[in-house]
Every structure is written in structure tokens, then in C-alpha cells.
Amino acid sequence: MNTTRTRTRGRLWLAALGTVVVLAVAAGVYGQVSAFSLGDLRGALRARGATVRDAGAASTQTFRGAGHGLTVNGTHVAVYEYGTIIAAQYDAARVTPDGSTFRGGFGPLGGGGVVVDWIATPHHFMKGRVIVTYIGDDGAIVGLLTGVLGPQFAGGGVDSQ
């Protein structure tokens, strides 16, 4: 009889542990896919008084997310949306601090890279499942994007003229 109780308690403990693991994984997956998105970006920019319009697709030669062009206060920005935060972080980690070199992968066998000669200063931001690229020197646009997305993860500075 004591053996039966021990087995029952063991099974209950195992079932409870399994439930906790399943709930933790589900919460993690939900957090990954419900994180800051393109729709959240549009809303946050508009909440700060910006005029935001869709501007077709953005080139996916540098970032691997789904590329969307936006016009923000008359200025073009490229937005890359990913399925998860982890995918966005992986792609962001491929960029050198100056924002001009994109590595093909990681480590000694990570593959080649691409160096981009931008027409103006690159600014790369990331929040949640979104990477935003603005190429230019308009301090107001950089300030707006920084206010919504936080500091850029790669790219150059902006003159305060």
C-alpha cells in the first residue's frame, strides 16, 4: 500500500512538473510572437504625432525579415518584421557597430559578409520583433525613432544642426 501511494505521488508530481514546463514554454512562445511588431511601430509613431504611410516593400538584401517601407513625416524608413524576437536578435547581431557591414553568419565558418556603402549615415534600431533602418542625417527622424525604439544598435551619429 505504501508503494502505491509513492507511485501515485510520483506520478502527480511528474504531471505537475510537466504542466509547469508546458505553461512556461507556451508563455515564452507567446512572448516571442506577441512582442513589439510593425503594427505597434505604426501606432507608437502616430501617438507621437508622426504622419505614417506605407511605402511598399523594403529591400531584404541586408536584413532577412519581411521588408516593409514606411514614410514617416515624409522620410523613408525600412522596417523588417520577424516571427520572433530571437530571429530579429540573430539578424541584428550580424551587423557591425558602424552599421555598414553585414556578416553572413557567426564564427570562423560563418561565411562572408557584405559591406554597404550607404548614401548617408545608417541608423539601425531594434525593438521586439522589428528592426528599423533609417539612412539619413535628419536629427528629428533619428530622435523620433529613438523615442519609440530606444537607442540604435548600429550606425553613425547625427549632427545636431
PEHU-V313847 format. One record per residue. N is the residue number from 0. PHI is phi in whole degrees, 0 to 359 (NA if undefined). Layout:
BEGIN
n->N phi->PHI
n->N phi->PHI
END
This chain:
BEGIN
n->0 phi->NA
n->1 phi->296
n->2 phi->294
n->3 phi->295
n->4 phi->297
n->5 phi->297
n->6 phi->297
n->7 phi->296
n->8 phi->297
n->9 phi->298
n->10 phi->293
n->11 phi->297
n->12 phi->297
n->13 phi->296
n->14 phi->295
n->15 phi->295
n->16 phi->298
n->17 phi->299
n->18 phi->297
n->19 phi->297
n->20 phi->296
n->21 phi->298
n->22 phi->295
n->23 phi->295
n->24 phi->295
n->25 phi->298
n->26 phi->295
n->27 phi->295
n->28 phi->295
n->29 phi->299
n->30 phi->297
n->31 phi->292
n->32 phi->272
n->33 phi->259
n->34 phi->292
n->35 phi->317
n->36 phi->233
n->37 phi->302
n->38 phi->298
n->39 phi->296
n->40 phi->298
n->41 phi->305
n->42 phi->297
n->43 phi->293
n->44 phi->294
n->45 phi->295
n->46 phi->296
n->47 phi->268
n->48 phi->90
n->49 phi->281
n->50 phi->269
n->51 phi->235
n->52 phi->227
n->53 phi->288
n->54 phi->227
n->55 phi->79
n->56 phi->275
n->57 phi->255
n->58 phi->301
n->59 phi->251
n->60 phi->282
n->61 phi->257
n->62 phi->252
n->63 phi->263
n->64 phi->288
n->65 phi->291
n->66 phi->273
n->67 phi->231
n->68 phi->268
n->69 phi->232
n->70 phi->252
n->71 phi->245
n->72 phi->50
n->73 phi->83
n->74 phi->247
n->75 phi->282
n->76 phi->229
n->77 phi->256
n->78 phi->238
n->79 phi->242
n->80 phi->252
n->81 phi->244
n->82 phi->289
n->83 phi->218
n->84 phi->298
n->85 phi->300
n->86 phi->296
n->87 phi->294
n->88 phi->297
n->89 phi->300
n->90 phi->293
n->91 phi->297
n->92 phi->292
n->93 phi->281
n->94 phi->264
n->95 phi->286
n->96 phi->305
n->97 phi->282
n->98 phi->79
n->99 phi->247
n->100 phi->242
n->101 phi->243
n->102 phi->283
n->103 phi->286
n->104 phi->191
n->105 phi->237
n->106 phi->78
n->107 phi->295
n->108 phi->252
n->109 phi->286
n->110 phi->91
n->111 phi->281
n->112 phi->219
n->113 phi->233
n->114 phi->256
n->115 phi->255
n->116 phi->262
n->117 phi->293
n->118 phi->282
n->119 phi->207
n->120 phi->292
n->121 phi->276
n->122 phi->225
n->123 phi->243
n->124 phi->239
n->125 phi->217
n->126 phi->210
n->127 phi->58
n->128 phi->261
n->129 phi->236
n->130 phi->245
n->131 phi->241
n->132 phi->241
n->133 phi->238
n->134 phi->250
n->135 phi->165
n->136 phi->232
n->137 phi->277
n->138 phi->300
n->139 phi->293
n->140 phi->292
n->141 phi->299
n->142 phi->297
n->143 phi->298
n->144 phi->296
n->145 phi->296
n->146 phi->297
n->147 phi->272
n->148 phi->254
n->149 phi->90
n->150 phi->297
n->151 phi->293
n->152 phi->268
n->153 phi->202
n->154 phi->126
n->155 phi->260
n->156 phi->273
n->157 phi->232
n->158 phi->294
n->159 phi->265
n->160 phi->288
END
